[in-house]
Amino acid sequence: RRLSPRAAARLAAAAAHDDALAALVALPEAAGVQGVALGLLHALSAEPRPCAEIGSSAGLRTVCVSLGRHARHAAVQRAGCAALATLAVSEPGGAATCSRIRAEGGVRLARAALRSFSDAEVVRAARR
């Protein structure tokens, strides 16, 4: 039996978010990898299941660690701030997710990105 296109996309999204989080942990010093993985997490955050898992404390901690470690890399800041913003507004448990983002330092990191970069995309992502 074949999977429907929608079921196949959901399966791929679930695997992709696991791979993106694993890449963030496995290659913490590789800014290029971090930027791509955070960008993927941002894109996947609109889907309910990946959003809930990325929005967990461990997922948010991983995103925030990357933002803190790569504070001078605009691509990482742009993708990480966009991921946090999408999680804050997309996840079914929005208020709880916002509290976890704050607890993990995400608000502080987004503010630091705003102060550090004039890149319009970083500013838009951090202000969401």
N, C-alpha and C positions, 0 to 999 in steps of 0.2 A: 504494500500500500504506500502511495506517495503522500508526502506532506503537502499541505496547502502552502501557497506562497507566504501567507501570513504566519503560519506555524513555523515554517522554515526561517523566516526573518526573526521571529521571537527566539528560536533556538540559537541562531547565530548571534543575536544580541546578548543572550545569557553567556555564551562562551566568550564573546568579545570583552565583556566587562570584567570577567575573571582574568583574562589575559592582560588587559590593561592594568588592573590593580597589581597583578603579579609582576609586570614590567616595572611599575613604579617602585616596588620593593626590591626587585632583583638588580636593577641598574640605577641606584639612587643618584649617582654622580653624573650620569649622562643626560645633560640638559635637553638634547634633541629628542631622546627617547621619552623623557618626562613630558615635554611639550606635546608630542604626538599622543601619548597615552592619556594625558589630561584632556586633549581635544576629543579623543574617542569617548571618554567618560562623559564629557559635556554632551556629545551627540546622543549617547545612550540614555542620558538622564530623563529624556522625555518619555521613555517606555516604563510602564509601571514596575515590572519585576526588577530590571536592573537599577532603576531609580531607588527602590526600597533598599536594595543591597548596597549600592554605592552610598546611600544616605545613612547607612549604619554608622555607629561610632568608629569602627575600624576603617571603613571606607573613607569617611571624612578625615580621620586622622592621617591616613595615607596621602590624601590630596593636600592637606595643610602642611604636612612635613615637606612635600615636594615644593610647595609655594615658598616656604621658609628657607629651604636649602638653595633654591634658585632665584633668590630675590632680585638678582641683576639681569635675569633673562626675560626679555619682554614676551617671547612666545610662551614660556611657561606661565608667566603671570596672566597673560591674556586667556589662555586655555583654562587655567585653574580657577580664575575669578569667574569665568563663564560657567564652569561646571558647578561651582558653589551657588551661583545665582540661579541656575536652572533647578538645582536640587531644592533650593529654598522655596521656589514657587510651584514646582511640579509634583513633588512627592505627596502622596495622600496624607501623611502625617506632618503637614507643613510646619505647624508651630513647634512640634518636637524636633523636627529637622533643624529649624532655625536656632533652637536652643543648643543643639549639638554642634552646629557650625560655630556659634559663639563660644561654646565651651572648648572647642578645639583650636580656637584662635583665628578662625576664618575671617571674622569681621576685622580684626586687627591687621591681618595679612592683606585683605582687600584695601584697607585704608592706606597701608604702606605702599601698595602698588599704585594707588592714586597719586601719592606724593612723589613716587620715584619715576614715573613714566608720563610723558606727554603723548605717547602713542594713543590715538583716538580709540582704537579697539580695546586696549587695556582699560582705559577710562570708562568706556561704555560697559564693559563686562563687570568691572568692579562696582559700578553704581547701580546695577540691577537690583 
